């Protein structure tokens, strides 16, 4: 899992939390999985918005995924 976006730069303020998650499993509905995870974290983090990029074993590597890996912080 990687944290990426504005939260990795201390000079930038606010914004949502952006996470990139890779899983070796096949997810039949990545959007649903991301929404469920986002909702759980939204509640646990007191209303802080969390966005996800999810790559499963069958997803092709997209440039946004590579940017999250290259410039993100591994968690």
N, C-alpha and C positions, 0 to 999 in steps of 0.2 A: 504494500500500500504506500502511496506517495501523497504528500501534501504539496499542492502547487498553487500557482496564482499569487494574488496579492498578499496572502497570509505568510508567504515565505520571504517577504521584503519588509523589514522593520520600518523603512522610511514611508511606506504606504499605510494609509489608515483604513480601518474598517473592512467592509466587504464580507462576502460569504466565505465559507470554508469549502475549498475545492479538493476533492480526493480522487485519486486514480487507483483502482483496484484491479488486480489481475487474479484470475482463478483458473486452475487447471480443469475445472468442471465445465460442462456445457450448461448454459442457462437458457432455457427455452424462451424466457421473457426478461431480458436485461432491464428494460424500462420498469417493469413491475418490481424487480429486485431492488433497483436503485430507489424507487419511490418508498418502498417499505423501510429500507435502511435509513433514508433521509428523514422519514417521519419519526422513526425511533430516536435518532440523534437530535432532531429538532426538539423533541420533548425533553430528553435528557440534558440538553445544553441550554435549556431555558429560552427557547425561541430563536436560537441562532440558526440561520439558513445554511444548509449543507448541500453542495452539488457533487454528483458522482459521475465519473467516467468508469465504466466497467468493461473489461476485456476478458472474455472467456476463451476457451481453447480453440473455438472456431472463428473468432473474430479476426479480421485482417488487421495488421498494424496500420493505424492511421497516423497522420502527422501530429495530431493533438495528443495521441498516446505517447509518441516518442518525445514530444516536448515536455510532457508531464514527468517522464522518466529523466530526461536530460537536465531539466531545470528545477525539478521538485526535490523535496526532502523525503528520503525513505523513512517510514515510520515502523 
